[in-house]
């Protein structure tokens, strides 16, 4: 059931495990995520991006997630989070409709602007007891990876500076901080590396929960080390997309005359549920509900 995200993360920090924040954009993905959490008896964060909200609309996707969480997921604690809200207007709309947590992502702006927008979001969110996440440093996507591989950018320059992170948190009063320590949005096995020493230094200076974005594709041992070194929330999206697509292609290929959407999509739901359950066990949040 839906609970304050503070309740979920405070317990995770005490128990030294991480909680998965899984992206959804439709009913099938949401069912897979929640069913896996129930089966594994795990706390859960379900998150939507701007594009996911635009795919349906804000009231539709919020009410859909809330309904599934409070019925099928009633036995486990669940929070709803806005992922990468680049627009303060969208952040405010998500706060107003009932999200537990919102991400004000101004990481592409200069430091002063990032501080100003993040502080503005924190003030607005805290009025309604909503947690606010901010981001410091750059977490590359596909285009950034290409530039990295061609030498046009230096990954070291994009990572979160520990001392700047301390200053940022003190000025913004945000509740969680997304950091850049080497991960990349999307799944790029063999490319991503987590700078564990940098992570430990950030943890020593920043006392609020740390969030690792771009988690898809990392090896279990890397996740476990990151959790040990201070990460409390890990975002997962691409792994679910891959599971969905692979199962869907196989499903249609087996029976090309199949026309019932439920039969077509059921294997994809099961594949994503299996992926979420595996991830939950890696993060150590199973049996922690």
Order of alpha helices (4+ residues) and beta strands (2+ residues): alpha-beta-alpha-beta-alpha-alpha-beta-alpha-beta-alpha-beta-alpha-alpha-alpha-beta-alpha-beta-alpha-beta-alpha-alpha
